[in-house]
Amino acid sequence: MLNVLFFKHCGVGFNGGNFFEHNGTPLCERHYHETRGSICSQCRGAINGRCVAAMGRKFHPEHFRCSYCNRELTKGTFKEVDRRPFCHKCYNNTYALTPA
């Protein structure tokens, strides 16, 4: 009979590969990143390495993009409307007030 260990948090089977520890508890990779808040808001994948923290969320750098033209953004190069990021050009073309 094969003994299989399971992560207590989610019931996923541990097959002897990698696991992550948080506050003394072994976690699968997904729950480790959820616990630490390191999940990309766009793709829902785990963020390992650099990230963009903007609008109260985190993103892989390549997933933080203008909601209109899809241009890659950085933390200081966007405007936010309804929790969506826009580059300055798209924001100005769409939302900026024009003089009367």
Secondary structure, DSSP 8 states (H G I E B T S, - for coil): ----EE-TTT--EE-SS--EEETTEEE-HHHHHHHHT-B-TTT--B--S--EEETTEEE-GGG-B-TTT--B--TTS-EEETTEEE-HHHHHHHTS----
